[in-house]
């Protein structure tokens, strides 16, 4: 789409196109001496120098899901704090609630979910905002998480190096599988077995969307150069973000990608590509090649499945290698679930 056409067209549901996001960030960029890590492609949290400690902060909403949003919004924000090697500590919640549909029971439920989520990640709720908002047909939760890390322990999101091994924990796509089973249940129940839908809906908790433990184990078990929580746009977009942030590329082994059987079944039923389905719950880590095996062993000891899915290389771009050779990894301008919900 050329610039003139793009400027007069409405965006579809989902993230801003990467080229427009980069243009926006570059036009608004301001140097600040205490900002260690500011906005950029693949940078999901900011880092600010507070002397002996770095403050790490992240803000993210829950827009696709309607179920368990209070618990959900805590974990997706905590994940990005953990990816920088930091500990999530303080949480602020903004709740936008639908007019004519909000009652005390809904408020109490969301509040309990936030409390549970904070307890699970070791954070506390320290503030926020709640309102009944005109024009909404469902609740929307927006979270901001703060954490801290010692400067020597910071893992930069743009630190991937040629030769690194790329590790993926759990599998593709934990969050998307749960969302599809929960939000598209009525559409799916005529073609997908009920027990599979029940199992997939529980993916939020088992294997779970939190990567806080995954990140802590990887950080403690070897030399890690970058970690990234792939969310909208799936693992394919996460791989592009972690490599583009560092100015490198990668070769991904097709037969090494761990796609859950439940995910394959739901995606086939809905004509979606699992690689482009929102993927919180998996953690991408770019690690020194000599430390890949010890890191995998440590994850296995903690009962966290993980696999080496590829190698970082100097040549920009991400390719996938299969029996027929190398091909460009699919590009998803927006998440597959956003495309589905738009329909």
Buried (B, 14 or more C-beta within 10 A) or exposed (E): EEEEEEEEEEEEBBBEBBEBBBEEBEEEEEEEEEEBBBBBBBBBBBBBBEEEBBBBBBBBBBBBBBEBBBBBBBBBBBBBBBBBBBBBBBBBBBBBBBEEEBEEEBBEBBBEBBBEBBEBBEBEBEEBEBEEBEEBEEBBBBBBBBBBBEEEBBBBBBBBBEBBBBBBBBBBBBBBBBBBBBBBBEEBEEEBEEEBBEBBBBBBEEBBBBBBBBBBBBBEBBBBBBBBBBBBBBBBBBBBBBBBBBEBBBBBBBEEBBBBEBBEBBBEBBEBEBBBBBBBBBBBBBBBBEBBEEBBEBBEEEEBBBBBBBBBBEEEBBBBBEEEEEEEBBEBBBBBBBBBBEE
